[in-house]
Amino acid sequence: MKKMFFSILMVSFLPLMAQNTPTKITIYADQGKTQINKEIYGQFAEHLGTCIYGGIWVGENSPIPNTNGYRNDVLNALKQLQIPVLRWPGGCFADEYHWMDGIGPKEKRPKMVNNNWGGVVEDNSFGTHEFLNLCEMLGCEPYLSGNVGSGTVEELAKWVEYTTSDGDSPMANLRRQNGREKPWKVKYLGVGNESWGCGGSMTPEYYADLFRRYSTYCREFDGNRLYKIASGASDYDYNWTEVLMKKVGTRMKGISLHYYTVKGWDGSKGSATKFDKADYLWTMGKCLEIEDVVKKHIAIMDKYDPQNRIGLLVDEWGTWWDQEPGTHPGFLFQQNTMRDAFVAALTLNIFNKYSERVKMANIAQVVNVLQAMILTDGPKMVLTPTYYVFDMYKKHMGATYLPLDIQCDELSSNNKMFPSVSASASKDSNGSIHITLANINPDKEQNIEIDLANVKISKVTGTILTAKSIDSYNAFDNPNAVVPAIFKGAKVTKSGLSVMLPAKSIISLELL
């Protein structure tokens, strides 16, 4: 493998190093300007499979230990992550969801068929009150995805009034009748979801006009300020962003972007647990492509919005594999290995870098669906490797991003080269520096020298996530195959740190 320079600060053209030169990282600790938006570490819960029913919600009468219907084990695990924002009720489900079906006495709520995900019956026992109360329990911002595909302007406008008005109005009084006296604070409002596809198969021009119309009637009540989000592009559709930036502009506070690490949408997507080294390296290359995609969408946004008033929200991202054998094909239940943990680590490092424009990201999804934080099976629960990445990275939330340069080996897949080490650094409000490192190479350890540009440190502590093999995962009968451990491979040096980064490992460091 040859050596390369991979710049987190800017594109750098530096001479190639000899092969025996250790990996070098320079952190510019005095150049931090941008705050890492904590919402980058956001989550997504859709009415899909057992994400809601059985995953988050079991009902008050369930034998599974719960608090007002929310299962305690999942609730406590999510509190540990300090999740900043939760998106709901979809996804594709959002544009078939009529919110008034999910309020009032549960026994009187009408049922519906979830045509998007398995054709199962949705009983609407988890609705607006259940979701917004959950967000209060978790201390996170709610992100409502509104129905534009099959819903009316009036319906969406009334949902905003129902949830946020404190006045003597029909919807506010209906909320009070249903047991909630004071309104909730709802900041984030998505005006439709994937309007180019399952949300209505629209053209960007048509959707742009709809956004202007729908958002006009979503009013702000009693001090509640809405951050209105337009349904944005799927990965490489730069024209969608171009049209919305041109025709909607600052009428929207944010525009979404969806990017999945997936082999394709036709046929098999591959097993979540049975793969070889070539599959693993392909996944890493595909995952890292999100940086180029984000950069190109940002370039379009910069052209129309040089003042940076509109945020880019990657509100769906993650891996997408075949459902586990024996499970419902429409439920998208997949296992979660060290490979998925690397996708999380690399992607979060990239989002941190672009925090000036990337204001939120929501991994898909929080429980039992796609690249989940948590898996459940009846009363059993297991935390995934991806969960532990989010837990290790949470110190970046709200901290100041520190630009850095990396000089490291390259790996290759499908004739594409990419760096073998990924990193991110930040400084929190107490002055502590946090560094996250990922050694993508499944076979080779990395001897890393970190230059902190004259920052004096006296102590370093660390956590490591690794496993026996890259396809290791936590099963219900073996829940601790992939768990964090104390990392002692970092030492303070005159210029910064020396770190021995094992193969296929993810590290978080705190410098004091």
N, C-alpha and C positions, 0 to 999 in steps of 0.2 A: 504493500500500500504506500502511496506517496503522501506527502504532507501537504496540507492546504491551510489557508487562513480563512476563517469564517467570521465575519464581523457582525456584531450585534449593534454596533453604533452606526456604521455606515459601510458601504462597499469599500473594502480595503484591497489594494494591490501590493502585496508584500512578497518578498522572495521566498521560494520554497526552501524548507529546512531539510537537513539530512534525516535519514530514516530513524536514527537512534536518538534524535532530539526528543525530549519528553514533551507532552502536551503542555501548552502555555496558555494561560488566561490572564488578561490584563483588565482589571476592573477600575473604571474611572470614578472613584468614590466622590470626587469633588465636582462632578458634572451632572449629578442627578437633578432633574427639573420636573419630570412628569410623575404624577401620582398613579400608581397601579389601581385601576378601578376595582373595588372589591367585587362588583357585580360580574366580573370576568369569571368568578368562581361560582356562578349561578347554576341552578338545577332546573329540571324540566319534568313535569308529571302529566301524563296524558291518560285519558280513559282508553287504555290499550292493554289487553291481556290482564295481568294481575298487578299492574302498577298501583292502581288505586285500591280496588277490592281484593283484599288479601295481602297487599303490600303495605299500604299506608292505613287503610280503613278496614276494620273488622266488625264494627258495630258495637254498641254498648253491651249487648247480651252475649258476646262471644266468649268462649272459654279461654281464648288467648288473652293474656293480661293486657288491659287497655285503659286509656284515660279518655272518657267520653267518646269511645269508639275508635280512637287512634291507637294502634298497637304500640305498647310501651317500648319494646326493643328497638323498633325502627325510629320512633320519636327521639329516643335518647341518642341513637347513633347520628341522627341528623343534627341534633343540638351540638354534638361534639365537633361536627364540621363547621359550625358557625355559618351555615349557608346564608348568603346575603339576599338572594332573590329566588323565587320559585314561579315558574311559568306553568299555566293551566288554562283551559282543559285540553288543549292540543296545540299543535299538531292538526292532522287532517280531521280529527274529531271536532275541533272547534267550529268548523264551518257547517256542521250539521247539528250543533248543540244549541238548544233554545233554553236560555237560562231560567225562564219562569217555570220550566218543568222540574227544576231542582230546588224549589223553595217551598216552604209550608210544611205541614205534617207529612212525614215520610210515607205513611200508609196511603196518602191521597195523591202522591206524586205519580204522574203518568209514566209508563214504561216506554222504551223505544228500542229499536234494533240498531246495534252499532254496525252499520254497513261497511265501514272502513276496516274494522279489525275483527274479523272472525264471524260476523253475523250473530253475535251473542246478544242476549237481552240486557239492556242497561236499565236498572230500576231507579236511577236518579237519587238514590239515598245519599250520595255524596254530591253536594251542590255548592252554591255560592257561600252559604253560611259555613259549611264544613271546611271549605277551602280557606276562606279568609280567617276563620278562627284558628286554623292550623298555622297560617303564616304568623299570627300573633303569638302563638305558643312557641314557634321557632325563632321569633324575633327577626323575621326576614320580610323584605318587600314583596308584595304580591304582584304578579305580572299576568293580567287577564288577556287572553286571546279572544277577540271579538269575532262574531259570526258575520262575515260579509258575503260569503258564497251563497248561503240559503236564507240568511236573515235580513231583516229590514233595518233601515236607518232608525226608525222609531224604537225597534227592539234594542239596539245597541245603546241608543241615547238613554233609554229607560234603565238599562243595566247600570250605567254610570250614575244616574240619579239615585237608584235604589241603594247602591253601595256607598255613595259619598255625600249625599245631601242630608243636612240637619234641619231642613226647613219643614214647613207645614205643607208638604207636597204629596201628591198621590203615591209616588213610589217610596218616599221616605216613610210615610205612614204605613204602607204595606210592609216595609221592613220591620217597623216597630211591632206591627201585628204578628209578625213571625218570630218575635222574641229578641230582636236586637234594637235597643233604644238608640244608641249613638252610632253614627256612621263609622265605617272603616276608613283608613287612609289607603288609597289606591293610587300609586304613582304611575305604574307602567301599564299602558293600554295598547295592545296590538290590534291594528285595524285589518283583520283578516290574516290568513296564514297560507303560504304557498299558493297565492292567487293565480300563478301560472300553471298550476296543476290541480291537486285535489281540492284546492280552495276556490275553484271556479273555471279553470282552463282559460284564463283571460289573457289578453294582450297587455303589455305594459302601459300603452296609451289609455286603454279602457280602464285599467285598474287605477291609474293616476287620477282620472276624473272621479272614480268612485271614492278614492281616499279623500279627496277634497270635499266631497259631499258628506260622507259619513263622519269625518272628523269635525266638520263644522258644527254638527248637532251634538257632539260629545262635549258637553259644557263642564265648566269647573265650578264646583259648589263649595261654599263655606270654607275657603282657604285651601281646599285640596287642589293640587296642581298636577295636571296630567302630562306625562311624557308619552306623546303619541308616536307609535312606531308603525311605519309602513311595511307591508309584506314585500320583502326584497327578493334577491336573486337566489337561484340555485348555483352553487360553485362558479362555473365558468361563464355564466350568462351576464357579460358585462354590459350588454345593451339594455337589460332591464334596469340596472343601476343608472345608466346614462339617461334613460327616459324619465325615471322618477326624479332624479336630481334636477332635470331641466323643467319638468312640468309641475312638480310638487314643491321642490325647494324647501324652504324653512317652515312651511306649513307642517312638516313632520319634524319631530325632535330626533328621530332615529330611523334607520332603515336596516332591515334584517338581512342576514346571509346564512344559507345552509350549506354545510360541507360535511360529507360523510367519507370516512376511510372505508371504501367499499370497492369490490372488484367490478361491479356492474349491476345493472338493474334487471337483467334477463338471465334466468337460469341460476345455477348454484353460486352462492357468494363465498363458499368455503366454510370449513368447520371452525368453530371457535377454539377448539382444543387440539385437533389433529392437523398439524401442519409441520413443514420442514423449514430448514434454515432459509431456503430461497423464498418461501412464502413470508417468513418473518421479515426479511430484508425488503421485499416488495412492499409490505405494510409500512415499514418505516419510511420508505421513499414516498409513498402515497400520502402518508400523514404529513410529512414535511412540505408537500406541495401547497399546503394551506397558506404558507407564508407568501408565496408568489400570488396566489389568488387574492389574499387580503390586500397586498400591495397594489394590485391592479384596480381593485374596487376603490381603495383609498385615493389613488391617483385621479379617478373620475370624480370622486367627491371633492377633492382639493380644487379641481377645475371650476366647479360651480359654487363651492363653499370654502373659500380660502380662509375665512375666519373660524373654521372648525366649529360651527354651531350645530351640526348634525352628527349624531353618533352612528357608528357601525356596530350592529349587535349580531353576533354569531349565535343566534338563539337556538340552533340545532347543530350539533357536531358529535363526532365519535365514531366508533367502529360499528359495522353492520355485517354480521355473519349469518349463516343459516341457523334457524331455530334448532334447539337441542332435540335430538332424536326422541320420539315419543311424546313431544309436547305439541300443543295446538299450533298449526302453521301460521295462524293469524295473530298469535300472541307475542311473537318476536322475543321469546325467552332464550337468551344465550349465556353461556358461561363466560368467564372473564379471567384471562391469564396474565402472566407477566408481559406478554406482547401488548395487551390492552393497557397495562400500566404505563408502558413506554409511550403509547399514543397519547395518553393523558399528560404525561410529563413533558413531552416535546411540544405538544400543542399549547399548554399553559405557558411554557417558556416563550413561545412565539407571541401569544396574546399579550403577555407582560410587556414585550418590546414595543408593541403598537398601541399602548394604552392612550396615547394622545388622541387617537380616533376610535379605537375599539372600546366601547363603553360597557359592554355586557357580553357574556357568552353563557350558554346553557347546554350542558352536556345532555345527550339523550341516552337513557333517561334515569330517573333517580332510583327506582326500585323495579326489579324483575323484567325490564325491557331494555334490549340492546346493551350499551356499555354502562350497566347499572352500578351504582354505589353499593347496593344491598340486594341480596337474593333471599327470598322466603319460600318456605314450603310448609303450609299449615302453621304449626307453632314454631317451626325451626327457622332460624335466620343465620345468614353468614355475610360477613363483610368481604368485599372483593378487593383485589390488588388496586383497582382504580380508586376505591374509597381511601385507601391508605396514601395514595399519591395526593389526593385533595387534602387530607389531614396534614401531610408533611409540608405542603405548599401554602397552607393558609396564612402563614406569617407574612406572605407577600401582599395580602389584601390591605389596601389603603396605604401601603408603604411607598416610598419614593423610588422609582426605577433607577438603577445605576447602569449606565451603558458599559458594554464590555466587548473585547475582542477575544476570539479563540483561534489558536493555532493547533491543529490536530490532524490525525489520520483521516482518510476518506474511506467510506464503504461504497459499494455499488450494487445496483439492481436495475435490470432492463436498460443497461448502458447509461444509467444516470448515476452521478456521483453525489454523495452527501456526507456531511461531517459525522464522525463517529461519536462526538461528544456534543451535548446540548447543555446550555447553562442559562441561568437568570440570577440577577442580584438586585437587592433592594435594601434600603435603610428605613427602619421604622421610626416612629416619633420619639423613641427613647434613645436613638442613636445607634442601636444595634444593627449590624449588617447581617442579612440572610442570603445564603447562596444555595441554589438548587442545581444539581448536576446529574446528568444521565449519561452513562456509558452504554451506547447502543450496541457496541461490539459484543456478540454473545460468547466470544472465545478469549479475548485478550483484555488483561487489566490495563489501566492507564495510570502512569505516573504523572500527576498534574502539578505544575508549579503555578501558583496564583499570585500575581503582582497586584498589590492593593494601593499602589501609587502613594506611598508615604503614610498611609493610615496605620496607626499604631494599635495593635491588638494584643491582649494579654491572655485570652482564653478562647478556645473553640470547642463547641459541642456539636454532636451530629447524630443523625438517624439514617439508617440504610434500609432499603427495600430490595431484596434479591431473593432468588430461589434456586432450587436444585437444577431446574431447567427452564428454558424460556416458555415452555407450555405448561408450567405448573399453575395450579389454580386451587382455590379454597372450595371444597365440597362440603355438603352438610355433614358427612361422616368424617371429614378431615378438614376442619375449618381453619387450621393454622399452618397450612403448607406455605403460604406467602404472607408473612407478617413483618412489620418493621422491627428493627433491633438497634441497639446502641452502636454507633459507628465511632471507632477509635483510630481510623486511618488518616486523620488530619493532624498536622503539626504546625505550630507557629514558627515562621522563619524570619530572617531579617527584613525581607521584602514583602512578606505576606504569609502564604500558606504552602505547605507541601501536602498533597493529597494522593493516597494510593487508592484508586477507584477500581474495584473489582469488575470483572466482566459482567455484563447484563445486570447492572445495578443502578439504582436511583438513590441519590444522597441529598439530604438537606442539612445545611450547616448554619449555626448561629455563632457570630463573632462578637466578643465582648471586649 
